[in-house]
Amino acid sequence: MILPPIPTPFDRQGRLDPGAFRALAEALEPLVDGLLVYGSNGEGVHLTPQERALGLRALAPRKPFLVGLMEETLPQAEGALEEAKERGAFALLVTPPRYYHGSLGEGLFRYYEALAERMPLFLYHVPQNTRVDLPLEAVARLAAHPQILGIKDSSGDLARMAFYGATLKGFRAYTGHAPTFLGALALGAEGGILAAANLAPKAYKALLQAFQEGRMAEARALQERLFPLGDLLAKGGVPLLKQALRHLGLPAGYPRPPYPEESPFWPRFLPVLEGLREEGWIL
């Protein structure tokens, strides 16, 4: 499966634009297998509880969708969980509490298990943003819970992907790291939840299909062709993704202040984007 973590549109003053949010989701959904709402690229950490609810009410996905949950405590998480369930999300995607992570201890397991008792979820390992590691031993322990379905791992650490595939049977691993997408597939990943799939969904779906059908030379050629897109996007993050989508005429809006409207990576990214566009891979 290919699921893009769709951006959450804000205007230049940082106000949520529900109409643009729905239009963006409706433009992307037919091209992919599902959506992630309020992930890292959806600026989930930048939303108030009221805005989260407003944005979800604006959407009407027809395909499976995940809702990101990046809270610090169970009381904070409960409202977001209930909204996701009410709107029909098939699962949550949950980062670990991080601000007092050094004091969390067994609370890490209580947090995930308490949420999983109420709704299926995926673990979310994205240390480049959270600055928190999910130890493999903790992942293995949590994987035993019947409602903890799998993990999105955005670290790009292929040794971790190998661990999931070799030791956690039935545990669904997705990569969030486009530069190593093919490597993750080779190690057992089920698919990708990729920021780059907002821009090149057809390309990543073609890569996945080529791998699944054993056309490895084609899959490798696509991975090599897509590498600059995924690599630069991983470095440029939300400002670069939104700038690229605006360039393509999609209502992605702007990052929420104080984050910049334009990315310093744009001059390097534009020729990569346009080259892939000429080849028919962009949207």
SULURNOR-V117425 format. One record per residue. PSI is psi in degrees with one decimal (none if undefined). D_CENTER is the distance of its C-alpha to the mean C-alpha in Angstrom with 1 decimal. Layout:
PSI_D_CENTER, PSI_D_CENTER
//
This chain:
143.7_12.3, 120.3_10.1, 121.1_7.4, 140.0_6.2, 97.2_4.1, 141.6_7.8, 155.3_9.8, 116.2_12.4, 131.0_15.8, 152.5_18.5, -177.5_21.9, -21.3_23.6, -0.5_24.9, 15.7_21.6, 134.2_22.2, 138.6_19.6, 90.8_20.3, -36.7_19.7, -42.8_21.4, -36.1_19.2, -46.6_16.1, -42.8_17.6, -40.7_18.8, -45.4_15.6, -41.6_14.0, -28.9_17.3, -35.9_17.3, -34.6_14.0, -41.1_14.3, -17.1_17.4, -6.9_15.9, -176.1_13.1, -8.9_13.1, -175.5_11.1, 152.9_8.5, 124.7_5.9, 138.1_8.0, 35.3_8.4, -163.3_5.2, -44.4_6.3, -10.5_6.7, 7.3_8.2, 41.8_10.6, -32.2_10.8, -9.8_13.3, 2.5_15.4, 142.5_16.4, 162.1_19.5, -37.6_19.9, -39.2_21.8, -38.7_19.3, -47.2_16.5, -43.2_19.1, -44.1_20.3, -44.4_17.0, -38.0_16.3, -23.8_20.0, -18.7_19.6, 152.0_17.2, 64.5_18.7, 144.6_16.2, -18.0_18.2, 165.9_15.7, 140.8_13.7, 147.6_11.0, 153.5_9.0, 125.2_9.5, 142.0_8.2, 117.3_11.4, 38.8_12.3, 174.4_16.0, -23.7_18.9, 162.1_21.3, -44.3_21.9, -37.1_23.8, -36.7_21.0, -26.1_18.5, -41.6_20.9, -42.4_20.9, -37.8_17.2, -46.9_17.4, -37.7_20.3, -43.7_18.9, -42.8_15.9, -44.3_18.5, -35.9_20.9, -4.3_18.6, 16.5_18.0, 143.3_14.5, -18.2_14.8, 164.1_13.0, 159.4_11.4, 113.3_8.6, 120.4_10.9, 156.5_11.4, 149.9_15.1, 142.1_17.7, -28.4_18.4, -43.0_21.2, 38.6_23.9, -33.7_22.2, -20.6_25.4, 3.4_27.2, -45.9_24.8, -130.0_26.3, -13.1_26.4, -26.9_24.6, -45.4_21.3, -38.4_22.3, -37.8_23.9, -56.4_20.7, -41.5_18.5, -37.5_21.5, -40.2_22.6, -42.0_19.3, -24.2_19.3, -21.7_22.9, -19.7_21.8, 142.0_18.7, 148.2_16.7, 161.6_13.6, 141.0_11.3, 152.6_11.6, 111.6_8.9, 106.4_10.5, 68.0_9.7, -24.0_13.4, -20.9_13.3, -45.3_12.3, -21.9_13.8, 25.5_16.7, 136.1_17.0, 140.8_17.2, 101.9_16.8, 145.0_20.0, -33.4_20.1, -36.6_23.1, -40.9_21.1, -44.7_18.4, -41.0_21.4, -43.4_23.1, -29.7_20.3, -18.1_19.7, -16.6_23.2, 130.5_22.3, -20.2_22.3, 3.8_19.5, 100.2_17.0, -28.1_15.7, -155.4_13.6, 143.4_11.0, 120.5_7.6, 113.5_9.3, 9.2_8.2, -25.8_11.9, 5.9_13.3, 102.5_16.1, -20.3_17.4, -35.7_20.0, -42.2_17.5, -38.6_16.3, -38.7_20.0, -46.0_20.7, -47.6_18.3, -35.1_19.9, -28.2_23.4, -17.2_23.7, 76.5_21.4, 133.6_22.6, -3.6_20.8, 123.8_17.7, 114.4_14.6, 131.8_12.6, 143.9_9.4, 144.3_8.7, 15.4_6.0, 96.8_9.3, -36.9_10.8, -22.6_14.3, 27.1_14.8, -49.7_13.3, -39.8_16.8, -40.7_17.8, -40.6_15.1, -42.0_16.3, -24.3_19.8, 9.4_19.3, 1.3_18.1, 142.5_14.3, -24.4_14.0, -160.3_11.5, 139.0_8.3, 88.6_4.6, 128.4_5.7, -37.8_6.4, -20.6_9.9, -12.0_9.7, -27.5_10.2, -38.9_13.4, 55.6_14.5, -38.9_13.4, -38.1_16.9, -45.1_17.0, -32.6_14.1, -39.0_15.5, -38.9_18.9, -46.1_18.0, -43.7_16.7, -41.2_19.9, -41.6_22.1, -46.9_21.0, -30.5_21.5, 4.5_24.9, 13.7_26.0, 73.9_26.3, -34.9_25.3, -40.2_27.0, -42.3_25.1, -42.7_21.7, -40.5_22.7, -39.8_24.0, -41.5_20.7, -43.3_18.7, -39.0_21.4, -35.6_21.4, -10.8_17.6, -47.7_17.7, -36.8_18.7, -52.7_16.0, -37.9_13.1, -47.2_15.3, -36.8_16.2, -36.6_12.9, -33.6_11.8, -36.0_15.0, -23.1_15.1, -151.1_11.8, -46.0_11.6, -40.6_15.4, -42.3_15.3, -47.5_12.6, -37.8_14.5, -40.3_17.8, -43.5_17.0, -39.9_16.1, -42.0_19.3, -33.8_21.2, 1.1_20.4, 16.5_21.7, 147.7_18.6, 62.9_18.6, -15.7_15.6, -154.5_18.0, 157.2_18.0, 153.0_16.4, 133.6_18.1, 141.8_21.3, 14.4_22.1, 146.0_19.3, 149.0_20.8, -32.0_20.8, 146.5_21.2, 141.0_19.8, -14.7_22.4, -7.1_20.6, -44.2_21.3, -32.8_24.7, -30.0_23.3, -36.1_20.3, -48.8_22.3, -31.0_24.5, -46.5_21.7, -45.9_20.0, -34.2_23.5, -44.1_24.5, -31.7_21.7, -42.3_22.5, -29.8_26.1, -2.0_25.3, 14.8_23.6, -13.6_20.0, 115.7_18.6, none_17.8
//
